[in-house]
Amino acid sequence: MVVCVCNAIREKELRDAARDGSGKPSDIYAKLGRKPKCGQCLSFAQTIINSEAATA
């Protein structure tokens, strides 16, 4: 599933990056070499990041 259309970030990429640390979408996006553009994905991205943190 695509999480961020502007940056073409898929859920798997986001989950993999989230396992490595930071809890903020902007930090995860930076780790992927991207940055938030329109911002509509940030709440969904945060939900995914929180999910990964809860299972770590």
C-alpha positions in Angstrom: 0.0 0.0 0.0 1.2 3.5 -0.8 1.5 5.7 2.4 2.8 8.9 0.7 1.8 9.6 -2.9 4.0 12.7 -3.2 7.1 10.7 -2.3 6.0 7.2 -3.5 6.7 5.7 0.0 5.2 2.3 0.5 4.0 0.9 3.8 6.8 -1.7 3.8 9.5 0.9 3.4 8.0 3.0 6.2 7.7 0.0 8.5 11.3 -1.1 7.8 12.7 2.4 8.5 10.5 2.8 11.6 12.1 -0.4 13.1 15.4 1.4 13.2 14.5 4.1 15.6 12.8 7.5 15.4 9.1 8.0 16.2 8.5 11.0 14.0 7.4 10.8 10.4 9.8 13.6 9.3 12.8 11.7 10.7 11.7 8.5 9.0 11.1 10.3 5.7 14.6 11.8 6.0 16.1 8.4 6.6 14.4 7.4 3.3 16.0 10.4 1.5 12.7 12.3 1.3 10.7 14.9 3.1 7.0 15.5 3.6 5.4 17.7 0.9 1.6 18.1 1.2 1.4 16.5 4.7 -1.8 14.5 4.2 0.1 11.3 4.8 1.6 12.3 8.2 -1.2 11.0 10.4 -1.3 7.7 8.7 2.5 7.4 8.7 2.5 8.2 12.5 -0.1 5.4 13.0 2.2 2.9 11.2 5.3 4.1 13.1 3.4 3.7 16.4 2.3 0.2 15.4 5.9 -0.8 14.7 7.1 0.7 18.0 4.4 -1.2 19.9 5.6 -4.5 18.4 9.3 -3.9 18.9 
